[in-house]
Structures are given as structure tokens and as C-alpha cells.
Amino acid sequence: MPSRSSYAEGTPCWVDLQTTDTDAAKAFYGALFGWEFDDQPIPGDGVYSMALKDGEQVAALSRPSQVMADQDTPPLWNTYIAVNDADATAERAAAAGGRTLVEPFDVMAAGRMAWVADPSGAAVGLWQAGEHIGATLVNEPGALIWNELVSGDLTAALAFYEALLGITAQDSPLGDTPYTTLYVADAMVGGATAPRMDGTPNHWHVWFAVADADEAAANATSAGGEAVLDPFDLPIGRFAALADPQGATFSVIAMNPQQ
């Protein structure tokens, strides 16, 4: 469903980029995905730039948080998972085998947020919607299409998300490649896999839909980015892993036509 007005608990609902050069990131992603930006002031003289596609909110970008800056965290894409109660969910993180990184706090009238890490160290945001539900357009070229847990210890990590959020896992290989699909009730909400490349940290990875993966990879490279994995075919479509000029990684996929 391309248009969204709500998200069930346990469903990835939003992504944002924390980057060292917001102007360069706007130019890169604007050219790549056709995004326009709505700059919104946030406390501390910051700016949270909403990325818009066809007038709908699809993602956002901002300067690194103070926590990230203090830890010299490189630019990265973040995933947020919808929750009904950020305080109660964060409080259960330790008992589920993870830990709370940032205690719940209000984001003005937009919602309430916390950060947790699963047992493998992958960090994810918890989002209790207020006026902002998350992405209002998904699964269309230029919009979020998939969120993927990349972890070297999927057994421990998946047990954590099931205990904390009711997310269940089912093995569903992509051709000859081992893969795990994540569900909330009967709805497919994301995936999980071991790292595809040595040295990849455990994290939640972000995929965007495109009309042509080869063209997107070429455009990203010509705009100063990098093809981390050159385009190749998966059973569901043609995929490429890319990095923007500041080094934040993400993937794109041109889905096969539905039969």
C-alpha cells in the first residue's frame, strides 16, 4: 500500500539520515530520488529537513545528534519502528536481552521517541506517533520500500525483536541466498540477513524503490557517491547497494513487475 496513515506496532515506519553535510546530502538525494525538502526548526538551533516525494513525507535528514557527534559516528541512515508506548517498550528492552540507548523523550507534538540496541548491537529507534506517523508514501520509486536487519547474530537479535515487539521471523531464501522475512501478525514488514561483506557492522539497513537500479547506481556514482555492490538480479528485482558522498550506505531496488 503506497499511501499510509498509520502503522501497526512492530512495523518500521520512518527513516532519517544523520549526516555531516546536509546541503550536499540534499543535492545528492534530490537528484537521485526527485526529493524536495521542507526545513523544520528543532530545539537547539537545529534543522530537521523533511524529504518530500509528490508532496508526501518519505524520509528526513539532519546534522548528527550530539550522541553521534560525541562518538564520532559516521553518517548513516536510521530506522524507526512504530510502538504504541515508547516508555513501556524501552523499559522492556533489558529484559528482552537488549539495552536502552536513549530514554524516551517528546519530539514536540510529532511523537515520542527512544533508542534501543538489540543483543548484537544493532540500534533502532522506537517511534510513538503523535502528529507524525512516519512515512506517508512507501513502496513507490523514490520512497522507502524495505528495512533490513543486518546482524552477525540473528538468533539473539530476532529473539529480542519478538519478545519486545512481537515481530516473528520466517526463513524465505532469495534464490540460493539465505534470508529471513519479518512479520507482524500476517503482514510482511522487513527482512533480516547476515552481513554481505566483511567488516559490516550490525545495523538496520534501508532500501529505497527505484524505476531502474542500473540508472540509479550510475547517477549516484556521477553525483559523487559510490556503488558498494554493483547492480545484480535478485528473484524479486534488480538491486544495488550504494553510498552517498558522505559515506552513508543504503540500497535501491527496481522490483520485478507483479505477475
MOTABEL-V164906 format. One record per residue. OMEGA is omega in radians with two decimals (* if undefined). Layout:
# MOTABEL-V164906
{{OMEGA} {OMEGA}}
This chain:
# MOTABEL-V164906
{{-3.08} {-3.12} {-3.12} {3.04} {3.10} {3.10} {3.06} {3.11} {-3.12} {-3.11} {2.99} {-2.99} {-3.02} {3.03} {2.98} {-3.11} {2.99} {-2.95} {-3.11} {-3.10} {-3.07} {3.14} {3.12} {3.13} {3.09} {-3.13} {-3.10} {-3.06} {3.05} {3.12} {-3.06} {-3.01} {-3.10} {-3.12} {2.87} {-3.00} {3.08} {-3.10} {-3.12} {3.13} {3.07} {-3.11} {-3.13} {3.12} {3.10} {3.11} {3.06} {-3.02} {3.10} {3.06} {-3.08} {3.02} {-3.07} {3.11} {-3.12} {3.13} {-3.08} {-3.11} {3.07} {3.03} {-3.13} {2.98} {3.13} {3.02} {3.13} {3.11} {3.13} {-3.14} {-3.13} {-3.11} {-3.12} {3.12} {-3.14} {3.09} {-3.11} {3.01} {3.12} {3.03} {3.06} {3.14} {-3.13} {3.05} {3.09} {-3.08} {-3.07} {-3.12} {-3.11} {-3.13} {3.12} {-3.14} {-3.12} {-3.02} {-3.10} {-3.14} {3.13} {3.09} {3.12} {3.11} {3.09} {-3.14} {3.13} {-3.13} {-3.10} {3.09} {3.13} {3.02} {-3.05} {3.14} {-3.06} {-3.10} {-3.13} {-2.95} {2.97} {3.06} {3.09} {3.04} {3.08} {-3.08} {3.11} {3.10} {3.11} {-3.11} {3.11} {3.09} {2.99} {-3.06} {3.02} {-2.99} {2.89} {3.08} {-3.12} {-3.12} {-2.97} {-3.13} {3.10} {3.05} {3.13} {2.99} {3.05} {3.08} {-3.09} {-3.13} {3.09} {3.10} {-3.04} {3.01} {-2.94} {3.03} {3.07} {-3.02} {3.05} {3.09} {-3.08} {-3.12} {-3.13} {-3.08} {-3.10} {3.06} {3.12} {-3.08} {3.07} {3.14} {-3.05} {-2.93} {-3.14} {3.11} {3.11} {-3.04} {3.11} {3.11} {3.13} {-3.02} {3.02} {-3.04} {3.12} {-3.07} {3.08} {-3.14} {3.13} {3.09} {-3.10} {-3.09} {2.85} {-2.95} {-3.14} {-3.07} {3.08} {-3.02} {-3.13} {-3.11} {3.12} {-3.11} {2.97} {3.12} {3.14} {-3.10} {3.10} {3.08} {3.13} {3.11} {3.05} {-3.04} {2.97} {-3.05} {-3.03} {3.09} {3.04} {3.08} {3.04} {3.10} {-3.06} {-3.08} {3.14} {3.12} {3.12} {3.12} {3.12} {3.14} {3.12} {-3.13} {-3.12} {3.13} {3.08} {3.09} {-3.06} {2.96} {3.12} {2.98} {3.13} {-3.10} {3.04} {-3.05} {2.92} {3.10} {-3.09} {-3.11} {-3.13} {-2.88} {2.97} {3.02} {-3.01} {3.00} {3.09} {-3.06} {3.11} {3.05} {3.10} {-3.09} {3.10} {3.12} {3.04} {3.09} {2.98} {-3.05} {3.03} {3.05} {3.09} {-3.12} {*}}
